[in-house]
Amino acid sequence: MTAIESGAAGSGYNFAYLDEQTKRSLRRGLLKAVALPGYQVPFGGREMPLPYGWGTGGMQVTAATLGRDDVLKVIDQGADDTTNAVSIRRFFARTAGIRTTQRTTAASIIQTRHRIPEIPLRAGQILVFQVPIPEPLRFIEPSDSETRLMHALNDYGVMHVKLYEDIATYGHIATAYAYPVMVDGRYVMDPSPIPKFDNPKLNMSPALMLFGAGREKRLYALPPYTPVASLDFEDHPFELPVWEQACAQCGSRQSYLDELIVDDRGTRRFVCSDTDYCAGRRERQEARL
Amino acid sequence: MKALLTARGLTRLHGPGKGCQNVSFDLYPGEVLGIVGESGSGKSTLLNVLSGRVMPDRGSVSYCDAQGRVVGLHDASEAFRRTLLRTEWGYVEQNPRDGLRMGVSAGANIGERLMAQGVRHYGRLRQAGLDWLAQVEIDPQRIDDLPRTFSGGMQQRLQIARNLVSRPRLLFMDEPTGGLDVSVQAHLLDLLRNLVRDLQLAVVIVTHDLAVARLLADRLMVMRHSRVVEAGLTDQILDDPQHAYSQLLVSSVLQP
């Protein structure tokens, strides 16, 4: 720990904002998280220059994993061009001097909020999730010491109580995002507020998935090729949402669609939430014309 | 017949004379043991130690499980004790709010133990909920209502249903009729007596109400200042108490 790495282009900050000791402590936590897939590892969360709830956990994980040769992509609800995504991307471009991209295929690290990219990730890529509430049992059991004990003792009966309530109230499992999963048959995990449409992408993913909760100061991880199963009932199996429409811009019927109201008369359009996927499809369609 | 639950020299003291000390007994399958005594005599402490929720200072509790294995309760792992408490055992709290999940429906409350045991079929969970609501005389149409919309007596009956759904062999009850009015108490006791008989349940019931003890218990232990001062058959103790404190307890009940 003799050499303090110089930050990017005279920003005055250490490489990727956090100091080296902090990044080391984060990496220790991440190694433990990778060793115990789905287990929540506490870590010493730092103040970041943006408010809790805007991705402080994800940013700390990104800072700890970034190297000089990495190419960073940041998405928010699937989009590269929203305020949060732009700000975080620019933050790391400034404090780490690394290259950034909007292409899923060109990125080595992707920080995300609420989505997993449509283009399948490949081995060697890292997906970093911003997590608001890491504890899937919280809503049914408010005590943290009790939920930790429940995780330790594999005591997960209450998880299905929530799904039962959904069916009793709505006739189907109405949980549409942050849909709880069982990781490698051991830990129940909150996959962060991604739509349940993305849950199957967690299963046996070739990419490393890291989760950081800044306010709650917890890390967890899915190493590559980890079996991840969404919880369900035998007579009410896990189902993916379907749309009657195709994307209004690229015509995709495979992607997750956002509903947009485009005028004062309530006209609706459905477009891909993953902007890179949508743009890539349109480029290829235009090239063919 | 093998004893279901065996306590030997059980001691747990919070202070001199506070808690329970040197309690020994055997409980056989299908037997109802009443623990009576004044407030602060250590009844609830004893129940907590017996059910493995609290570790004793001295002494042991062993339990003969459904497969006939005898297990030292406090030597076993916490995971084992928790599994017992939601499978072969039940625990009915004095205040139903402590024993129920107030934020989820009656049906989910009843189904929770089954889900914890791995039942993953909604239809079967639903049917169990409906059956047990009927068994404890709650209108099955209220299966989707929250417990907080139930009256005190109904909440207590729901708590009993939630515990019995896993077909336990042993039930711990801490003043199950406390806080209920007299007619509701009578109804609940009647229901309990029938369930205990039908399901061949062994019960350890803590109460300060001798009428409850007389109705439900086969045997009684009278506690005072953390010690068992008298133990025996219920009728024997209530009709011919030997210890001075038992005599006081029996004579202080108003005779109609």
Chai-1 contact restraints between the chains, C-beta under 6 A:
chainA,res_idxA,chainB,res_idxB,connection_type,confidence,min_distance_angstrom,max_distance_angstrom,comment,restraint_id
A,L153,B,A79,contact,1.0,0.0,6.0,A-B,restraint_1
A,L153,B,R82,contact,1.0,0.0,6.0,A-B,restraint_2
A,G157,B,E112,contact,1.0,0.0,6.0,A-B,restraint_3
A,G157,B,M115,contact,1.0,0.0,6.0,A-B,restraint_4
A,G157,B,A116,contact,1.0,0.0,6.0,A-B,restraint_5
A,H160,B,M115,contact,1.0,0.0,6.0,A-B,restraint_6
A,V161,B,V104,contact,1.0,0.0,6.0,A-B,restraint_7
A,V161,B,A108,contact,1.0,0.0,6.0,A-B,restraint_8
A,V161,B,E112,contact,1.0,0.0,6.0,A-B,restraint_9
A,Y164,B,A108,contact,1.0,0.0,6.0,A-B,restraint_10
A,Y164,B,G111,contact,1.0,0.0,6.0,A-B,restraint_11
A,E165,B,V104,contact,1.0,0.0,6.0,A-B,restraint_12
A,E165,B,A108,contact,1.0,0.0,6.0,A-B,restraint_13
A,I167,B,Y122,contact,1.0,0.0,6.0,A-B,restraint_14
A,A168,B,S105,contact,1.0,0.0,6.0,A-B,restraint_15
A,A168,B,G107,contact,1.0,0.0,6.0,A-B,restraint_16
A,A168,B,D144,contact,1.0,0.0,6.0,A-B,restraint_17
A,F233,B,R120,contact,1.0,0.0,6.0,A-B,restraint_18
A,F233,B,Y122,contact,1.0,0.0,6.0,A-B,restraint_19
A,E234,B,R120,contact,1.0,0.0,6.0,A-B,restraint_20
A,E234,B,H121,contact,1.0,0.0,6.0,A-B,restraint_21
A,D235,B,H121,contact,1.0,0.0,6.0,A-B,restraint_22
A,D235,B,Y122,contact,1.0,0.0,6.0,A-B,restraint_23
A,D235,B,G123,contact,1.0,0.0,6.0,A-B,restraint_24
A,H236,B,Y122,contact,1.0,0.0,6.0,A-B,restraint_25
